[in-house]
Amino acid sequence: MTSHPSASVPLAVVTGGSGALGTAIRSRLTESGWRVIATYRTRRPEPAHSVGHTTWVRFDAADGTSTEALREAVTAQPGRLHAVFACVGAPSSKRPVAETPLSEFTAVHEANALSLVSTWHAVADRARRDSTAVLAVGSDAGQATRANNGPYSAAKAALESLVTTLAKEEHEHGVRVNLIAPSLIDSPLAAHVMALKGVTDPVEYFARLPWGRPLVLDEVAAACIELATAAHWSYVTGQIYPLGALR
């Protein structure tokens, strides 16, 4: 006999749930007994033995059919949708604007900004009904503009604008929309980005960061979940929260 998840168990959506930060958020939620709808873009993660329940959906901002699939997955789940974590993102190639093809600007914008639009198209009806909290994951690059990072900085700045716009549009429905903007997180993606930047000594590079170290995936995941789900944050919407960066 197949058991069906109880409507009393809290439900969350984690887009980019197969990435490093998405995995950390998803793992914390399922270990706490949440039901999670998680998305991947290219390859469905292998099933893992873990506490909780995860439903996997392929999701790509450029593919309208995957947006519809996410909508159907959300509709099919019982109970209240408590939170949506928008973790989809992609780095740039770290070249000057003059040497970066327009196609890269388009692709990076699609991954980092338009993915939130597609996510909202999929979950809006349910989120409005359930007064859901939406937490987008941005980057300090959205405000701390750096050379050789034009596509990424522009996309993350656009994401911040989308978050504040959505917060104003959806306030009447009881939906909260905020963004957390971490600096460098110690992850496989960070190693890839540092390689693109020509960093040959990660330890020395980390020593020049705030507090002399990168952020840790689990501490960023904990901050995301706290901001989206803790009752004492329920008054907050339309805010951008830098994490780990000195300006």
HUWO-V249477 format. One record per pair of residues at least 12 apart in sequence whose C-alpha atoms are under 6 Angstrom apart, sorted by the first residue. I is the first residue (numbers start at 0). J is the second residue. D is the distance in whole Angstrom. If there is no record, write none. Layout:
I_J_D, I_J_D
This chain:
6_77_5, 6_78_4, 9_33_5, 10_33_6, 10_34_5, 10_35_6, 10_80_5, 10_81_6, 11_35_5, 11_80_6, 11_81_6, 11_82_5, 11_83_6, 12_35_6, 12_36_5, 12_37_6, 12_83_5, 13_37_5, 13_84_5, 14_37_6, 14_38_5, 14_85_5, 14_86_5, 14_87_6, 15_38_5, 15_39_6, 15_86_5, 15_87_4, 16_37_5, 16_38_5, 17_39_5, 20_216_6, 21_86_6, 23_220_6, 24_220_5, 29_50_6, 29_51_4, 30_50_5, 32_51_5, 33_51_6, 34_52_5, 34_53_6, 35_53_5, 36_53_6, 36_54_5, 36_55_6, 37_55_5, 38_55_6, 38_56_5, 38_57_5, 38_58_6, 39_57_5, 39_58_6, 40_57_5, 40_58_5, 40_59_6, 60_114_5, 60_117_6, 66_121_6, 69_121_6, 70_121_4, 70_122_6, 79_129_6, 80_129_6, 81_131_5, 82_131_5, 82_132_5, 82_133_6, 83_133_5, 84_134_5, 84_135_6, 85_135_5, 86_136_5, 88_110_5, 88_111_5, 89_107_6, 89_110_6, 91_151_6, 93_147_5, 93_148_5, 94_147_5, 95_147_4, 104_150_5, 108_154_5, 111_154_6, 112_154_6, 112_158_5, 127_172_5, 130_173_5, 130_174_5, 131_174_5, 132_174_6, 132_175_5, 132_227_6, 133_175_6, 133_176_5, 134_176_6, 134_177_5, 134_178_5, 134_227_6, 135_178_5, 136_178_6, 136_179_5, 137_155_6, 137_179_6, 137_180_5, 138_180_4, 138_181_5, 139_180_5, 139_181_6, 139_182_5, 140_152_5, 141_155_4, 141_156_4, 163_237_5, 166_237_5, 175_236_5, 176_236_5, 176_237_6, 177_236_6, 177_237_5, 177_238_5, 178_239_5, 179_239_6, 179_240_5, 180_240_6, 180_241_5, 180_242_6, 181_241_6, 181_242_4, 182_243_6, 182_244_6, 183_213_5, 184_213_5, 184_214_5, 184_215_6, 185_213_6, 185_214_6, 185_215_6
